[in-house]
Each structure stands twice: as C-alpha cells, then as structure tokens.
Amino acid sequence: MPGYQTRQQQVAIRGADSLLIRSLLDRQQYADPDGRAEAAGFSSATWPLFGMLWPSGLQLAAHMATRPLKAGERILEVGCGLALASLVCHRRGIDVTASDAHPLAPDFLHDNLNLNALAPLVYRRGDWAGQAGVPAVAHPADAAPVQGRFDVIMGSDVLYERDEQGHLARFVERHAEPDAEVLIVDPDRGNRPAFTRRMSGLGFVLHETALRTPEADGLPYRGRLLRYSRTALT
C-alpha cells in the first residue's frame, strides 16, 4: 500500500481456530495523504495504533470465542482496530458490528475477512465524541456512523486516554439497550476508576475478573475483564 508497509501472519486465538491477519508492519508506519486521519484527531504517533495486534485485543477475542451464544443478541465492538473479537464473533454466526474512528480500519477489516474466507461483516464509524452519532468532521469516503442499540458493547484497551468529558460512556449510553452488557478488557489502565464512576451513573454495575492467562504464544498478560451490566426497570 502507498505510504505504509503491512504484514500477514497466523494469529492464535485461545479457544478458537487461528486467524490470518493483515496488520501494519510496525508502529513506524504512517500515511495520511488527504488529511482524513488528522481531521479525525489522529496524530502521526497515534495513526498506526489501529493497525497493530495488541494483547488486550487477543484477550477479548479469546473471551468471545467461548462466551455462550444468546439467540437474537446484537453486539457492537468499539475502537475495534483490527477487529479480532468481531471476526471471532462473526465466524461463530453472531450478529456483530465492528466500529472505529480510524479511516483505514474498514479497509483492513475487508482484507482480513477475505483472507479468512468470511462473508462481509457490518462496519460503522464509531465517533465517540460526536453528538448522537454525528461526527465533528466527516469525509465522503467515511463509513456511515453507528446507529441503533445493542445488547452487548465490547472493546479492548479503550481506556487509554483520560476522557475527561466522558465521551465513551456517553457513546455507550446512546447505543446500549436498557438491558445491556458492556465488556472491556483493560490492561490495568489508570483511567478505569473514572470510567466506572460514569458507568455507575448510567445504571451499570461492575463485575471484574482478573486476567492472568498467557497469550497463545506464551507471553504473560496482566489486566482485567470489566463487565458492566444493566437491567431495565419494569
């Protein structure tokens, strides 16, 4: 691809068959010729992050590989990056939508679906800071924004910024069903308590599980599965 280099590799997923994944070669890759990423708030330093394989993404994919199936359940992945968890869900026949704010995320998703001989998967632009799903800056080539509500909203390592305005929690509120579950794999980021307080204010109760299981390649992992649940009042 012009401006950046990629690689393909078999990625082992605990509890599921491996996936052939196209990712960026390393964190030095960068290309934004039309300024779409910059307009969406991505600097040259943060631009490559969507296209890398991250331990928390592998942990979320492993969790979704063995999570019990529920009839009619709709799942949304936020900040999907390479969308490993969405790909695992999609391969299991789950109704899943992948979302991200990076303009190249849908291109990599499309390629990785083809590499694994999978049918198309719904992708939507996930702009947390937008109001009611309307982004501050849009481009004609961008995907349509996230619409509607979901039974499960999941994400991995999405609490990396302080998010003092609470954009992510408000995005969850806009798109979560009254009865909903939010699953976040977090590598013990310091922003977790503030996010939990915001979620509590929205009626979500936290149940957390320590994650200490090594990746399939044997590398250690230290983090938590944050499960926020809410039940509608009757």
N, C-alpha and C positions, 0 to 999 in steps of 0.2 A: 504494500500500500504506500502511496506517496507520503513522505514525511515521517513515517514511523515503521518500525520492524515488528513482526509478530513471530510467534512460535506455536506449534501444535504439540500436545502431549496427552498421554492417557492419565487421567486423574482418578485415583482410587477413592471411592466413597464407602465408608463403613456401612454395612447393611444393604448395599445395592451394587449393581454392576458398575464398572468404571465408565467414565465419560471421556470422549475425545474432545479436548477443549483447545480452541484458538484463543490465545491471550497476547498481551504485549510482551515483547522480548524482555524488557526490564523497565525500571522506573525512570529511565533517562529519555524515554520516547515522548515526543510532543509534536503535534501538528494541529494548527487551528487557522487555516488559510482564510476562511471567511469570517472569523471572529465569533462564531456561534457559541463556542465554549466560554470565551471571555465574557460575552454578553450574559451568559447563564451563571456567571460567578466563579468559573474555574480558572485559576492561575496556571502558569506553566508548571508549577510544582505539584498542584493537585490534579492536573489534567490526566496523568497516567493512572491514577489510583483505581479508576473504574475497571481497567483492563488487566489487573493483576489478580492472581489467586491468593486469597487471604485465609489464614487458619480458621477464623470465625465463620467464613462462608462454608468451609468444609464441615465444620461442626453443625451448622444449621442444615446443610444438605443431608448429613447423616441422621439428624433427628427426624427430618421429614421423610426419610427413606423407610422408617419403621413406625412412624406415627399411625395409629389406627385410622382407617378411612371412614368418613362420615358421608352418608348419602346427601347429595344436594349442596354440599359445602362449597363456598366460594372463597378463594384465597388470593390475597394481594401481597406481593413481595415489594418492599420499599427499598430504595437505594440498592437495586439488585446487582449492579456491576456486571459480572459475567453470568449471573443468574443461575448458579449451580443448584440452589434449592428449588427454584422454579422448574428447572429441567428435570430434576428428580421427581417432583410432583407431577409434572406433565407426563412423564414416562409411566407413572402409576395410574394415569387416567383421571387425575384430579383437575377440577376447573380452577386454573391458576392464571393470574395476570401478573406479569413482570413489569416493574416500573423503575425509572431512574431519571435524573435530570441531565445526564451527560448525552450530548447529541450523537455520539458514536455507539452507545450501548445497544440500540436496536440492530445495528449492523453486525455486531459481534454475536448477538443472540441469534440472528438469522443464520449466520455461518455455522454456529455451534449446533443448531437444530439440524442443519443439513449434514454436518459431519457425523451425527449420530442417527441419521435416517429417521428423524422425528417429524411429525406433522407440525404445521405452523402453530405458534403459541401467541396468545394475545399480549401485546406490549403497549403500554401507555406512558406518557411523560409524567413523571412524579415530581412536581414542583412544590416542595413543602411550604415555601414562603409565599406562594401565590394565594390569592383570596378566592375561596370557593373553586379552586382548581384552575383559575385564570392566571397564567404566569405574568410576571412583570415584564419580561422580554420574550417574544415569540419569534420564530423563524418559519417561513413557509415550508421548509423541509422537516420541521419537527413533527414528532408523533402527536396524536391527539392526547389531551390530558386525561388523567384518571377520572372516571365518572362512577357514580353509584356507590353502593355499600357492600361490605364484605364480612363474612363470618369470621375469617382469620386474617390478620395482618402480620406479616413476618419480616424480619430484617436481621442482618448480621453486621456488627461493628458500626452501627449507625449513630452512636452517641459520642463520636469523636470530637465534636465541637460543643462549645458551651451552650449555644442556642438559647440565649437569654430571653428571646421573645417567645419561646415555646412553639416554634413553627411545627416541629414534628408532632408534638402532642395534639396540636390543633388539626393537623392533617389527618391524624388517626381519628379524631372525633368526627371529622367530616365524612370519613369513609368507613367507619365501623358500624356494624349493625347494633341495635340495642343490646342483643345478646351476642357478645363477641369475645374473641381471644386474641391477644397480641403476644407474639413470640419474638423475643430479641435475644440473640446470642451476643454477649458483651465480654470483651477481654479485660474486665475489671477497670473500665474507664472511670475517671473521677467525676464524670457528668451524670452518672447513673442516679444518684440520690435526687437531683433536681428534676430529672425526667419522671422519676417515680412519684414525686410530690404532685407534679402536674397530672399524671395519670390518675392518681388517687382523687384529685379534684374533679375528674371526669367520671368517677364511679368505678374505676378499675381497682381490683385487689391484686396485689403482687404475691406470687409464689415463685421462689427462686431455687434453682438447683445448681450446685457446684459442678463444673465440667472439668474433669481431670483426665479424661481418656485421651491417650495419644492419638495423633493422626494416623492414617493407614501407613504412612511412611515411617512411623515410629517417633516422630518429633513430638515433644510434650506440648500440652495445651493447658493454660490456666485461665479460666473465665467462668461465666455463669450463663445459664439459660434463664432468662427473665420471662415469666408467664404472667401476663396481666389478664384477668378475666372480669367480665361484667355481665350481670344478669338483669334483664329488663324488669322493671316493676310491673306487677299485674294488678 
